[in-house]
Amino acid sequence: MAGRGKAPKTGEDLKNQAVALATGLGLQARLAMKAGRRIWGSRRIDE
């Protein structure tokens, strides 16, 4: 598969690369943030 050698190995690597890209573009980026629970629970949105 083309580009496989440049692909991130883990989700953590992907997250770090995304933050580095955003920072390089002059954007602010956060590695993690707390998310609340959906009001309607765990059911699917498109039901």
C-alpha positions as CSV (number, residue, x, y, z in Angstrom):
1,M,0.0,0.0,0.0
2,A,1.4,3.4,-1.0
3,G,2.4,5.6,1.9
4,R,2.4,2.8,4.4
5,G,5.9,3.7,5.7
6,K,4.8,7.2,6.5
7,A,1.5,6.2,8.2
8,P,1.3,6.6,12.0
9,K,1.7,3.3,13.9
10,T,-0.7,4.1,16.7
11,G,-3.5,6.4,17.6
12,E,-1.2,8.4,19.8
13,D,1.2,9.0,16.9
14,L,-1.7,10.1,14.7
15,K,-2.8,12.5,17.5
16,N,0.7,14.0,17.9
17,Q,1.1,14.4,14.1
18,A,-2.2,16.2,13.8
19,V,-1.2,18.6,16.6
20,A,2.2,19.2,15.0
21,L,0.5,20.0,11.7
22,A,-2.0,22.4,13.2
23,T,0.7,24.1,15.2
24,G,2.8,24.4,12.1
25,L,-0.1,26.1,10.3
26,G,-0.4,28.6,13.2
27,L,-3.5,27.0,14.7
28,Q,-4.1,26.2,18.3
29,A,-4.6,22.5,19.1
30,R,-5.3,20.4,22.2
31,L,-4.2,16.9,22.7
32,A,-7.2,15.9,24.8
33,M,-10.2,17.5,26.3
34,K,-13.0,16.3,28.5
35,A,-16.2,15.4,26.7
36,G,-19.6,15.3,28.3
37,R,-22.2,12.5,27.7
38,R,-24.9,12.9,25.1
39,I,-28.2,13.9,26.5
40,W,-30.1,11.1,24.7
41,G,-27.7,8.4,25.9
42,S,-25.8,5.8,23.8
43,R,-28.3,5.2,21.0
44,R,-27.2,6.0,17.4
45,I,-27.8,9.5,16.1
46,D,-29.1,8.3,12.7
47,E,-31.9,6.1,14.0
